[in-house]
Amino acid sequence: MKFNPDFWALIIGGSSGFGLAAARKLAAHGMNLCIVHRDRRGAMSRITPEFEKLKQTGVKFLSFNLDALTESGRTLVLDALSAEMGTRDKIRMALHSVAFGNLKLLAPHPAPEISEKTRRSIADAAGIPGEKMDRIINEAFEGGANSLHLLADPPVYDNDRFLDADDFSRTTHAMGFNLVEWVRDIFSRKLFADDARVLSLTSEGGRKAWRGYAAVSAAKAVLESAARSMALEFAPFGIRSNVIQAGVTDTAALKAIPGSRHIRANAILRNPFGRLTTPADVANVIYLLCLDEAAWINGALICADGGEGIA
């Protein structure tokens, strides 16, 4: 299906991961794109070719490399986008895909001894040196033996720096309330289509405790709460607001989480399909939520994880 040629998608955080995958999917179906991202010059050698591919689909395309968390950044983007759209084009979908969070611990993490003791017991039973057993298990785990995640060396955490009030404040703003700021500014400029979709991304870590994820988890709680409230308060103006809970996905954001290799292994083992979620999996759901037929979905948290969360 091709979208109305007057429709735009505004993707905040669209140079990689879910945002870029959504841009590819929507562009393939004729949705014009405005991508906001913040990347260093060195990363542009990867990003620029991706943006060129999006332009080659024939859709209208704008991109801005700036701080999407500031009022000045939003103003610059929306001024330019408004001028490009004119009086006819409208924003059909706004996606908030910002991954900017602090991953410090709340308290020191004492290194667990369970895996080492278990490895020693196995080594003794097998009659081989403990150091050799350590090497065998860790190499096998890094090579993809996910079932060994409880026996492999545990994650290493920074026990010298801990979350403070400023860490929480900046994280909850970036990954939580910033979405509301964008939606209100777009709304005040009358840039939304009559049937618009506001989408945001959360994770299972918003409900489960992952070590080092406290500030991000708090931000996800803010995001989900804000999205529900927007679903209620903006509905009279034709704006639907939904949150997508993606399964564990092998992205740069995942790799930044302490213990990500263990999180990844555990997710593969419990996922009914035996694999991680991909950005394309989530992009497909974003596309579906942009269709006319999805107009009655509002205020929902939609799991795009292959059943990972129920297992």
C-alpha positions, 0 to 999 in steps of 0.5 A, spaced: 500 500 500 502 507 498 501 512 503 497 519 501 503 523 498 501 529 502 503 525 508 510 525 512 513 521 518 517 525 523 522 521 526 526 523 532 532 519 533 532 516 525 539 515 524 540 508 526 536 502 530 528 502 530 528 509 527 532 508 521 528 501 520 522 505 520 524 510 515 526 505 510 519 501 511 515 508 511 519 510 505 518 504 501 510 505 501 511 512 499 511 516 506 515 523 506 520 523 511 523 528 516 529 525 520 532 528 526 538 525 529 544 527 533 551 524 531 558 526 530 562 527 524 565 520 524 558 517 524 556 520 518 560 516 513 555 510 515 549 515 515 549 519 509 549 513 504 543 510 508 539 517 507 541 517 500 538 510 499 531 513 502 532 519 497 532 514 492 525 511 493 522 518 491 519 521 497 520 528 500 526 528 505 529 532 510 534 531 515 537 535 521 543 533 525 542 537 532 540 536 539 532 534 539 532 535 546 532 543 546 527 548 544 531 551 539 532 544 536 525 543 535 523 550 533 529 549 527 526 543 525 519 545 525 520 551 522 523 548 516 518 542 516 513 547 516 516 551 510 517 544 506 510 542 507 506 548 505 499 548 507 497 541 504 502 536 507 501 534 514 504 530 519 501 523 519 506 520 524 511 522 529 515 517 532 520 518 538 526 513 538 531 517 542 536 513 546 539 517 551 540 515 558 544 514 563 546 507 565 550 508 572 548 503 578 544 505 584 549 501 589 555 497 588 555 491 585 559 485 589 561 480 584 557 474 584 561 467 585 556 462 583 558 461 576 566 461 578 564 455 584 560 452 579 565 452 573 570 449 579 565 443 580 565 441 573 572 442 572 573 437 578 568 432 576 571 432 569 578 432 571 581 438 568 584 444 571 579 450 573 583 455 568 581 451 562 574 450 564 573 457 565 576 459 558 572 453 555 566 456 557 567 463 556 569 462 549 563 458 548 559 463 550 562 469 546 561 464 540 554 463 541 552 458 546 547 462 550 545 457 554 552 458 558 550 465 560 549 463 567 556 459 567 560 465 563 564 470 567 558 475 570 558 482 567 563 488 569 560 494 572 562 501 574 562 501 582 565 508 582 560 512 579 552 512 581 546 515 579 545 522 582 539 526 581 541 530 575 542 523 571 535 521 573 532 528 570 536 528 564 534 521 562 527 522 564 527 528 560 530 525 554 527 518 553 520 520 557 517 527 557 521 530 550 516 526 546 510 531 549 514 537 548 514 535 540 507 533 540 505 539 543 509 544 538 507 540 532 499 541 535 500 548 536 502 549 529 497 545 526 501 540 522 498 534 524 494 530 519 486 529 521 488 522 523 495 522 526 499 517 530 504 518 535 508 512 537 514 511 542 518 505 544 519 502 550 522 496 553 521 490 558 526 494 562 521 498 564 517 493 568 523 489 570 529 491 574 536 490 570 542 492 573 544 499 571 538 500 568 534 504 573 534 511 570 532 509 563 527 504 566 524 510 570 524 514 563 520 509 560 515 509 566 514 517 564 514 515 557 508 510 557 504 514 562 505 520 558 503 516 552 497 514 555 495 521 557 496 524 550 491 518 548 486 521 552 487 528 551 489 529 544 484 524 541 478 529 540 483 532 535 484 526 531 491 524 534 492 517 536 498 515 541 501 508 542 507 505 545 511 499 542 514 495 547 520 492 542 523 485 544 531 485 546 534 487 539 541 487 537 542 495 537 548 500 539 543 502 545 543 494 547 550 494 547 551 500 551 547 496 557 552 493 562 551 486 562 548 486 555 551 480 552 547 476 558 541 480 557 541 478 549 543 470 551 537 470 556 532 473 551 534 468 545 533 462 550 526 464 552 523 467 545 518 462 542 522 463 536 529 462 538 531 469 536 532 476 538 527 482 535 530 485 529 529 493 527 525 491 521 520 487 526 519 493 529 518 497 523 513 493 520 509 494 526 510 501 526 508 501 519 501 497 520 500 502 526 500 508 520 495 504 516 487 507 516 485 500 519 489 502 525 485 508 527 481 505 533 488 503 536 489 508 541 492 508 548 495 501 547 502 498 549 503 493 543 508 488 544 513 487 538 517 481 541 515 475 538 512 473 545 519 474 548 515 477 554 510 472 556 515 466 556 
